[in-house]
Amino acid sequence: MMANRKNGAIYTGVTSSLAQRVWQHAQGVVAGFTQQYQCKKLVWFEFHSTMEHAISREKQIKAGSRRKKIALIDAINPDWRDLYQEIAT
């Protein structure tokens, strides 16, 4: 999940290349929600063994409430730090 600030706008997406996609969002080169709302911080992520599993989980998260998304983020990243450096290689 990408966010613009703590408890701000939250974007949920799926990708096969997390570091590359986060960099694209952070640089503002991806048109759409993340660009419009300046969601440049990676605040939560999880890896899956297959794209099928990842897409299923993305749909589950998107179907959930905002409160549930915030709880996921707060559980591993209560300060809503940018986690990009943890995945960048």
Kinemage of the C-alpha trace (Angstrom):
@kinemage 1
@onewidth
@group {chain A} dominant
@subgroup {mainchain}
@vectorlist {calphas} color= white
{ca met a 1} P 0.000 0.000 0.000
{ca met a 2} L 1.162 3.464 -0.839
{ca ala a 3} L 0.144 6.552 1.137
{ca asn a 4} L 0.728 10.282 1.077
{ca arg a 5} L 0.964 10.667 4.882
{ca lys a 6} L -0.132 8.957 8.097
{ca asn a 7} L -3.882 8.330 7.949
{ca gly a 8} L -3.993 10.036 4.541
{ca ala a 9} L -4.885 8.689 1.122
{ca ile a 10} L -4.132 4.972 0.680
{ca tyr a 11} L -3.563 3.138 -2.592
{ca thr a 12} L -3.628 -0.655 -2.815
{ca gly a 13} L -2.139 -2.399 -5.825
{ca val a 14} L -0.395 -5.511 -7.069
{ca thr a 15} L 2.793 -5.881 -9.092
{ca ser a 16} L 5.379 -8.457 -10.058
{ca ser a 17} L 8.197 -5.954 -9.433
{ca leu a 18} L 7.585 -4.114 -6.162
{ca ala a 19} L 10.750 -2.007 -6.018
{ca gln a 20} L 10.322 -0.799 -9.594
{ca arg a 21} L 6.630 -0.011 -9.162
{ca val a 22} L 7.163 1.856 -5.886
{ca trp a 23} L 9.907 3.929 -7.514
{ca gln a 24} L 7.526 4.776 -10.386
{ca his a 25} L 4.812 5.887 -7.964
{ca ala a 26} L 7.298 7.877 -5.860
{ca gln a 27} L 8.574 9.681 -8.961
{ca gly a 28} L 5.028 10.478 -10.074
{ca val a 29} L 5.410 8.800 -13.477
{ca val a 30} L 2.311 6.613 -13.027
{ca ala a 31} L -0.809 8.556 -13.951
{ca gly a 32} L -3.850 8.032 -11.792
{ca phe a 33} L -4.708 7.890 -8.102
{ca thr a 34} L -1.169 7.802 -6.713
{ca gln a 35} L -0.114 10.757 -8.816
{ca gln a 36} L -3.266 12.767 -8.057
{ca tyr a 37} L -3.062 12.188 -4.292
{ca gln a 38} L 0.762 12.194 -4.067
{ca cys a 39} L 0.905 8.644 -2.641
{ca lys a 40} L 4.685 8.302 -2.684
{ca lys a 41} L 5.386 6.295 0.483
{ca leu a 42} L 5.360 2.511 0.612
{ca val a 43} L 3.745 1.910 4.000
{ca trp a 44} L 2.782 -1.786 3.802
{ca phe a 45} L 3.487 -4.773 1.597
{ca glu a 46} L 3.457 -8.535 1.514
{ca phe a 47} L 4.910 -11.045 -0.920
{ca his a 48} L 3.083 -14.009 -2.443
{ca ser a 49} L 4.289 -17.163 -4.142
{ca thr a 50} L 2.126 -16.644 -7.238
{ca met a 51} L 0.511 -13.714 -9.012
{ca glu a 52} L -2.823 -15.494 -8.621
{ca his a 53} L -2.446 -15.415 -4.824
{ca ala a 54} L -1.324 -11.783 -4.929
{ca ile a 55} L -4.336 -10.702 -7.002
{ca ser a 56} L -6.707 -12.612 -4.734
{ca arg a 57} L -5.223 -10.887 -1.674
{ca glu a 58} L -5.365 -7.475 -3.370
{ca lys a 59} L -9.080 -7.969 -4.035
{ca gln a 60} L -9.622 -9.017 -0.428
{ca ile a 61} L -7.841 -5.913 0.871
{ca lys a 62} L -9.622 -3.570 -1.540
{ca ala a 63} L -12.987 -5.028 -0.499
{ca gly a 64} L -12.206 -4.291 3.142
{ca ser a 65} L -12.900 -1.076 4.951
{ca arg a 66} L -10.492 1.804 5.318
{ca arg a 67} L -10.282 0.916 9.013
{ca lys a 68} L -8.993 -2.567 8.106
{ca lys a 69} L -6.380 -1.113 5.750
{ca ile a 70} L -5.171 1.255 8.468
{ca ala a 71} L -5.015 -1.649 10.943
{ca leu a 72} L -2.820 -3.641 8.524
{ca ile a 73} L -0.451 -0.706 8.177
{ca asp a 74} L -0.408 0.140 11.890
{ca ala a 75} L 0.366 -3.483 12.825
{ca ile a 76} L 3.759 -3.439 11.077
{ca asn a 77} L 4.417 0.248 10.504
{ca pro a 78} L 2.729 2.400 13.178
{ca asp a 79} L 4.717 5.487 12.176
{ca trp a 80} L 3.848 5.014 8.493
{ca arg a 81} L 7.532 5.181 7.533
{ca asp a 82} L 8.438 4.811 3.881
{ca leu a 83} L 9.500 1.162 3.559
{ca tyr a 84} L 11.034 1.548 0.117
{ca gln a 85} L 14.617 1.195 1.386
{ca glu a 86} L 13.718 -2.189 2.890
{ca ile a 87} L 12.869 -3.621 -0.552
{ca ala a 88} L 15.169 -1.624 -2.850
{ca thr a 89} L 18.216 -3.509 -4.072
